[in-house]
């Protein structure tokens, strides 16, 4: 299990410098050990910021958890604006409304709530999300959250009240997932926290597992690696199914939690823990006997490929691009574009790390052709493109389209 992060030094630069000095390394020696430039080391120690991958590389070289290096000094160190206040207004009103003496401020509910219609609309939104129809998701989710709140208030108790809480948990999970995708992290956290609360209220451990899985993704996006691993492991232990009679949904929810625990541990320089989580996850994959567990509105899909892809991703995190490409050949053609697209980003990054410019651009071009709306929200894709673009060389028309897509100069 992860331990609490050492916070004896308040600033990331101070922590990096202290860890370096404890190892008896000069800045030049640390740069040589990590493959990072001396300028990057100096910038970070002076208080500059770096990407999570950079901190992970440093942590691996220094033998510490990644999270020990990059705890933020506070938002006042960065100038911020209100650029997203209008874009997210409807989501804020639905998920984080004002609360006064009369409780939660809510709009007029209008017609009497219809639980069946609410459930059907929730399925429509889930299908839109998995179809990358984010415009529909953004349009329907805020009023759907309002409707879910109104339905829970209307059916206060009884079987219908229990069903209303389950549906609201599901709706809030979808909201948390979408908001994480568009990097509205604080709103996503509120939605997922409330989704867990609803699931616990009706003792639905499957829904708890699904919401915590979403939390794990959110926490990793925020760099909260200790917490991501801890909450995923704790919940996986609580919902671990009896394999001989577990449903596909139970196996999928358990397996997905273990995958996120492994991902967080790998990023936190805890390689043995990451391998152990995947070993347990293979049990869930094997129990599906070649089948796939599906939960469209929450954790998506799970089967043996999920474990294989995460293992490959962990090798990328550990700076082993040659292993990534070798293993990727074994799973080539193992799924459709939707299932494999996150894995293909790892392949593109591995090619970029090995200076294989044409191959990296080829993978990104394929993803741009097959799933452009999803790719638009993948920061890793833009960073990979910018990395290979800096190497120079003549670009084809499709690659120039990528430059426009990623707003590259």
C-alpha positions as CSV (number, residue, x, y, z in Angstrom):
1,X,0.0,0.0,0.0
2,X,1.2,3.5,-0.6
3,X,2.3,5.7,2.2
4,X,1.7,9.3,2.9
5,X,3.8,11.7,0.9
6,X,6.7,13.4,2.7
7,X,5.9,17.1,2.9
8,X,9.0,18.3,4.8
9,X,9.8,20.7,1.9
10,X,6.9,22.7,0.6
11,X,8.1,23.4,-3.0
12,X,8.7,20.8,-5.7
13,X,12.1,22.3,-6.6
14,X,13.2,22.1,-3.0
15,X,12.1,18.4,-2.8
16,X,14.0,17.6,-6.0
17,X,17.1,19.3,-4.8
18,X,17.0,17.6,-1.4
19,X,16.4,14.1,-3.0
20,X,19.3,14.7,-5.4
21,X,21.7,15.8,-2.6
22,X,20.7,12.8,-0.4
23,X,21.9,10.6,-3.3
24,X,25.2,12.6,-3.5
25,X,24.4,13.6,-7.1
26,X,25.3,16.9,-8.9
27,X,22.8,18.4,-11.2
28,X,25.0,17.2,-14.1
29,X,25.1,13.7,-12.8
30,X,21.3,13.6,-12.4
31,X,20.9,14.9,-15.9
32,X,23.2,12.1,-17.2
33,X,21.4,9.4,-15.2
34,X,17.9,10.4,-16.4
35,X,18.6,11.5,-20.0
36,X,17.1,14.9,-19.3
37,X,18.9,18.1,-20.1
38,X,20.8,20.0,-17.5
39,X,18.6,23.0,-18.2
40,X,15.5,21.0,-17.2
41,X,17.0,20.0,-13.9
42,X,18.1,23.6,-13.1
43,X,14.7,24.9,-14.1
44,X,12.8,22.5,-11.9
45,X,15.1,23.1,-8.9
46,X,14.6,26.9,-9.4
47,X,10.8,26.4,-9.1
48,X,9.8,25.8,-12.6
49,X,7.1,23.2,-13.5
50,X,7.4,20.0,-15.4
51,X,5.2,17.2,-16.8
52,X,4.3,14.2,-14.7
53,X,6.4,12.0,-17.0
54,X,9.5,14.2,-16.2
55,X,8.9,13.8,-12.5
56,X,8.5,10.1,-12.9
57,X,11.8,9.8,-14.7
58,X,13.5,11.8,-11.9
59,X,11.9,9.7,-9.2
60,X,13.0,6.5,-10.8
61,X,16.6,7.8,-10.9
62,X,16.5,9.0,-7.3
63,X,14.7,5.9,-5.9
64,X,11.7,7.8,-4.5
65,X,7.9,7.8,-5.2
66,X,7.0,10.2,-8.0
67,X,4.4,11.9,-5.7
68,X,7.2,12.9,-3.3
69,X,8.6,15.3,-5.9
70,X,5.7,17.3,-7.4
71,X,3.2,18.3,-4.7
72,X,2.1,21.7,-5.8
73,X,3.0,24.8,-3.9
74,X,-0.5,26.4,-4.3
75,X,-2.6,28.0,-7.0
76,X,-1.3,31.5,-6.2
77,X,2.0,30.6,-7.9
78,X,0.2,30.6,-11.3
79,X,-1.9,33.4,-12.8
80,X,-5.3,32.0,-13.7
81,X,-8.4,33.4,-15.4
82,X,-12.1,32.6,-15.7
83,X,-11.9,31.4,-19.3
84,X,-14.1,28.4,-18.7
85,X,-16.7,29.9,-16.5
86,X,-19.3,30.2,-19.3
87,X,-18.5,26.9,-21.1
88,X,-19.0,25.0,-17.8
89,X,-21.9,27.1,-16.4
90,X,-24.6,24.6,-17.0
91,X,-22.5,21.8,-15.5
92,X,-21.7,23.9,-12.4
93,X,-25.4,24.7,-11.9
94,X,-26.3,21.0,-12.1
95,X,-23.4,19.5,-10.1
96,X,-22.4,22.2,-7.7
97,X,-25.5,24.3,-7.0
98,X,-25.7,26.9,-4.2
99,X,-26.9,25.6,-0.9
100,X,-28.8,27.8,1.5
101,X,-31.1,27.5,4.4
102,X,-33.6,25.7,2.3
103,X,-31.1,23.2,1.1
104,X,-29.9,22.7,-2.5
105,X,-31.1,25.4,-4.9
106,X,-32.9,23.6,-7.7
107,X,-34.8,24.7,-10.8
108,X,-38.5,24.1,-11.1
109,X,-38.9,20.3,-11.7
110,X,-41.8,20.8,-14.2
111,X,-43.5,17.6,-15.1
112,X,-43.7,14.7,-12.5
113,X,-40.5,12.7,-12.7
114,X,-40.6,9.6,-14.9
115,X,-38.0,7.0,-13.7
116,X,-38.3,5.0,-16.9
117,X,-37.7,8.0,-19.1
118,X,-34.8,9.1,-17.0
119,X,-33.2,5.7,-17.3
120,X,-33.7,5.6,-21.1
121,X,-32.1,9.1,-21.5
122,X,-29.2,8.0,-19.4
123,X,-28.6,5.1,-21.8
124,X,-28.7,7.6,-24.7
125,X,-26.1,9.7,-23.1
126,X,-23.9,6.7,-22.4
127,X,-24.1,5.6,-26.0
128,X,-23.3,9.2,-27.2
129,X,-20.2,9.2,-25.0
130,X,-18.9,5.9,-26.2
131,X,-19.6,7.0,-29.8
132,X,-17.5,10.2,-29.2
133,X,-20.5,12.4,-29.7
134,X,-19.4,14.9,-27.1
135,X,-21.7,17.6,-28.4
136,X,-24.7,15.5,-27.5
137,X,-23.2,14.6,-24.1
138,X,-22.5,18.2,-23.3
139,X,-26.1,19.2,-24.3
140,X,-27.9,16.4,-22.4
141,X,-25.9,15.8,-19.3
142,X,-26.7,19.0,-17.3
143,X,-30.5,18.7,-17.7
144,X,-30.1,14.9,-17.0
145,X,-28.4,15.6,-13.7
146,X,-31.1,18.1,-12.8
147,X,-33.8,15.5,-13.6
148,X,-31.9,12.8,-11.6
149,X,-31.9,15.1,-8.6
150,X,-35.6,15.9,-9.0
151,X,-36.4,12.2,-9.4
152,X,-34.6,11.3,-6.2
153,X,-36.5,14.1,-4.3
154,X,-39.8,12.9,-5.7
155,X,-39.3,9.2,-4.9
156,X,-38.1,9.7,-1.3
157,X,-37.7,6.1,0.0
158,X,-39.2,2.8,-1.1
159,X,-38.2,0.7,-4.1
160,X,-38.6,3.5,-6.6
161,X,-36.4,5.7,-4.4
162,X,-33.7,3.1,-4.4
163,X,-33.9,2.9,-8.2
164,X,-33.8,6.6,-8.5
165,X,-30.5,6.7,-6.4
166,X,-29.0,4.0,-8.6
167,X,-29.8,5.9,-11.7
168,X,-28.5,9.2,-10.3
169,X,-25.3,7.5,-9.3
170,X,-25.0,6.3,-12.9
171,X,-25.7,9.8,-14.3
172,X,-23.2,11.4,-12.0
173,X,-20.6,8.8,-13.0
174,X,-21.1,9.8,-16.6
175,X,-20.8,13.5,-15.7
176,X,-17.6,12.8,-13.8
177,X,-16.1,10.9,-16.7
178,X,-16.9,13.6,-19.3
179,X,-15.7,16.4,-17.0
180,X,-12.4,14.5,-16.4
181,X,-12.1,14.1,-20.2
182,X,-12.4,17.9,-20.6
183,X,-10.1,18.6,-17.6
184,X,-12.8,20.2,-15.4
185,X,-11.3,18.2,-12.5
186,X,-12.9,19.8,-9.5
187,X,-16.4,19.5,-10.9
188,X,-15.6,15.9,-11.9
189,X,-14.6,15.2,-8.3
190,X,-17.9,16.5,-6.9
191,X,-19.9,14.4,-9.4
192,X,-17.9,11.2,-8.6
193,X,-18.0,11.8,-4.8
194,X,-21.8,12.1,-5.0
195,X,-22.0,9.1,-7.2
196,X,-20.2,7.0,-4.6
197,X,-22.5,8.4,-1.9
198,X,-25.6,7.4,-3.8
199,X,-24.3,3.9,-4.5
200,X,-23.4,3.4,-0.8
201,X,-26.8,4.6,0.2
202,X,-28.4,1.7,-1.7
203,X,-25.6,-0.8,-0.9
204,X,-24.7,-1.3,-4.5
205,X,-21.0,-2.3,-4.4
206,X,-20.9,-2.6,-8.2
207,X,-21.8,1.0,-8.6
208,X,-19.3,2.0,-5.9
209,X,-16.6,0.1,-7.7
210,X,-17.6,1.8,-11.0
211,X,-17.5,5.3,-9.5
212,X,-14.2,4.7,-7.7
213,X,-12.7,3.5,-11.0
214,X,-13.6,6.8,-12.5
215,X,-12.1,8.5,-9.4
216,X,-8.8,6.7,-10.0
217,X,-8.6,8.1,-13.5
218,X,-9.4,11.6,-12.3
219,X,-6.8,11.4,-9.5
220,X,-4.1,10.2,-11.9
221,X,-4.9,13.1,-14.2
222,X,-4.4,15.4,-11.2
223,X,-1.1,13.7,-10.2
224,X,-2.6,12.3,-7.0
225,X,-0.9,9.0,-7.4
226,X,-0.8,7.8,-3.8
227,X,-4.5,8.4,-3.5
228,X,-5.4,6.8,-6.9
229,X,-3.6,3.6,-5.9
230,X,-5.0,3.5,-2.4
231,X,-8.7,4.1,-3.2
232,X,-8.5,1.6,-6.1
233,X,-6.8,-1.1,-4.0
234,X,-9.1,-0.6,-1.0
235,X,-12.2,-0.8,-3.2
236,X,-11.0,-3.8,-5.1
237,X,-10.4,-5.6,-1.9
238,X,-14.0,-4.7,-0.7
239,X,-15.7,-5.9,-4.0
240,X,-13.4,-8.9,-4.8
241,X,-15.8,-11.5,-6.2
242,X,-15.9,-15.2,-5.7
243,X,-14.5,-16.2,-9.1
244,X,-16.5,-19.4,-9.5
245,X,-19.8,-17.6,-9.5
246,X,-19.1,-14.0,-10.3
247,X,-21.0,-12.2,-13.0
248,X,-19.2,-10.6,-15.9
249,X,-20.0,-7.2,-14.5
250,X,-18.5,-8.1,-11.1
251,X,-15.3,-9.4,-12.8
252,X,-15.1,-6.3,-15.0
253,X,-15.5,-3.8,-12.1
254,X,-12.9,-5.6,-10.0
255,X,-10.5,-6.0,-12.9
256,X,-10.8,-2.3,-13.9
257,X,-10.0,-1.2,-10.3
258,X,-6.9,-3.4,-10.3
259,X,-5.8,-1.9,-13.7
260,X,-6.1,1.6,-12.3
261,X,-4.2,0.6,-9.2
262,X,-1.4,-0.8,-11.4
263,X,-1.3,2.4,-13.6
264,X,-1.0,4.6,-10.5
265,X,1.7,2.5,-8.9
266,X,3.7,2.4,-12.2
267,X,3.6,6.2,-12.4
268,X,4.6,6.4,-8.8
269,X,7.8,4.4,-9.3
270,X,6.3,1.3,-7.5
271,X,7.0,-1.2,-10.2
272,X,6.6,-4.4,-8.1
273,X,3.2,-3.2,-6.8
274,X,2.2,-2.4,-10.4
275,X,3.1,-5.9,-11.5
276,X,1.2,-7.5,-8.5
277,X,-2.0,-5.6,-9.4
278,X,-1.8,-6.8,-13.0
279,X,-1.2,-10.4,-11.8
280,X,-4.5,-10.2,-9.9
281,X,-6.2,-8.5,-12.8
282,X,-5.3,-11.5,-15.0
283,X,-7.4,-13.6,-12.8
284,X,-10.5,-11.6,-13.7
285,X,-9.6,-11.6,-17.4
286,X,-9.1,-15.4,-17.4
287,X,-12.4,-15.9,-15.6
288,X,-14.2,-14.2,-18.5
289,X,-13.0,-17.1,-20.7
290,X,-12.5,-15.0,-23.7
291,X,-15.6,-12.9,-23.2
292,X,-15.8,-9.2,-22.5
293,X,-17.5,-7.4,-19.6
294,X,-19.3,-4.2,-20.6
295,X,-20.5,-1.2,-18.5
296,X,-21.1,1.6,-21.1
297,X,-22.0,4.3,-18.6
298,X,-19.1,3.8,-16.2
299,X,-15.9,1.7,-16.7
300,X,-16.5,0.7,-20.3
301,X,-15.1,-2.7,-21.3
302,X,-12.8,-5.2,-19.7
303,X,-11.2,-8.4,-20.8
304,X,-7.7,-10.0,-21.2
305,X,-6.7,-7.1,-23.6
306,X,-7.3,-4.5,-20.9
307,X,-4.6,-6.2,-18.8
308,X,-2.3,-6.6,-21.8
309,X,-2.6,-3.0,-22.8
310,X,-1.9,-1.8,-19.2
311,X,1.1,-3.9,-18.9
312,X,2.5,-2.4,-22.1
313,X,1.7,1.1,-20.9
314,X,3.6,0.4,-17.7
315,X,6.7,-0.4,-19.7
316,X,6.3,2.9,-21.5
317,X,6.1,4.7,-18.1
318,X,9.3,2.9,-17.1
319,X,11.0,4.3,-20.2
320,X,11.2,1.0,-22.2
321,X,9.9,1.9,-25.6
322,X,11.6,-1.1,-27.3
323,X,9.6,-3.4,-25.1
324,X,6.4,-1.5,-25.8
325,X,6.8,-2.0,-29.5
326,X,7.7,-5.6,-29.2
327,X,4.7,-6.4,-27.1
328,X,2.4,-4.4,-29.2
329,X,3.1,-6.7,-32.1
330,X,1.5,-9.5,-30.1
331,X,-1.8,-7.7,-29.6
332,X,-2.0,-6.1,-33.1
333,X,-5.5,-6.6,-34.4
334,X,-6.8,-7.7,-31.0
335,X,-9.6,-5.2,-31.0
336,X,-11.5,-2.5,-32.8
337,X,-10.3,1.1,-33.0
338,X,-12.3,2.2,-29.9
339,X,-10.8,-0.6,-27.8
340,X,-7.2,-0.1,-28.9
341,X,-6.9,3.7,-29.3
342,X,-5.4,4.4,-25.9
343,X,-2.9,1.6,-26.6
344,X,-2.1,3.1,-30.0
345,X,-1.1,6.4,-28.3
346,X,1.5,4.4,-26.3
347,X,2.8,2.9,-29.5
348,X,3.1,6.4,-31.1
349,X,4.9,7.7,-28.0
350,X,7.3,4.7,-28.1
351,X,8.1,5.4,-31.7
352,X,8.7,9.0,-30.8
353,X,11.1,8.1,-28.0
354,X,13.1,5.9,-30.4
355,X,13.3,8.8,-32.9
356,X,11.1,6.8,-35.4
357,X,9.3,9.9,-36.7
358,X,7.5,8.4,-39.7
359,X,6.0,5.5,-37.6
360,X,4.9,7.9,-34.8
361,X,3.2,10.2,-37.3
362,X,1.6,7.2,-39.0
363,X,-0.1,6.1,-35.8
364,X,-1.3,9.6,-35.0
365,X,-2.7,10.0,-38.6
366,X,-4.6,6.7,-38.2
367,X,-6.1,7.9,-34.9
368,X,-7.0,11.3,-36.4
369,X,-8.8,9.5,-39.3
370,X,-10.6,7.0,-37.1
371,X,-11.5,8.9,-33.9
372,X,-10.8,12.6,-34.2
373,X,-13.2,13.8,-31.4
374,X,-11.6,11.5,-28.8
375,X,-8.1,12.4,-30.0
376,X,-8.8,16.1,-29.6
377,X,-8.9,15.7,-25.8
378,X,-5.8,13.5,-25.5
379,X,-2.9,15.7,-24.3
380,X,-0.5,12.9,-24.8
381,X,-1.3,12.8,-28.5
382,X,-0.5,16.5,-28.9
383,X,2.7,16.2,-26.9
384,X,3.8,13.3,-29.1
385,X,3.1,15.2,-32.3
386,X,5.0,18.2,-31.1
387,X,7.9,16.0,-30.1
388,X,8.3,14.4,-33.5
389,X,7.6,17.7,-35.3
390,X,10.6,19.3,-33.6
391,X,12.8,16.6,-35.3
392,X,12.1,18.4,-38.6
393,X,11.6,16.8,-41.9
394,X,9.1,17.2,-44.7
395,X,5.4,16.6,-43.8
396,X,2.8,15.0,-46.0
397,X,-0.6,16.5,-46.5
398,X,-2.2,14.3,-43.8
399,X,0.6,15.3,-41.4
400,X,0.0,19.0,-42.1
401,X,-3.7,18.3,-41.2
402,X,-2.4,17.0,-37.9
403,X,-0.4,20.1,-37.3
404,X,-3.6,22.2,-37.8
405,X,-5.6,19.7,-35.6
406,X,-3.1,20.1,-32.7
407,X,-2.6,23.8,-33.2
408,X,1.0,23.3,-34.0
409,X,3.0,26.3,-35.4
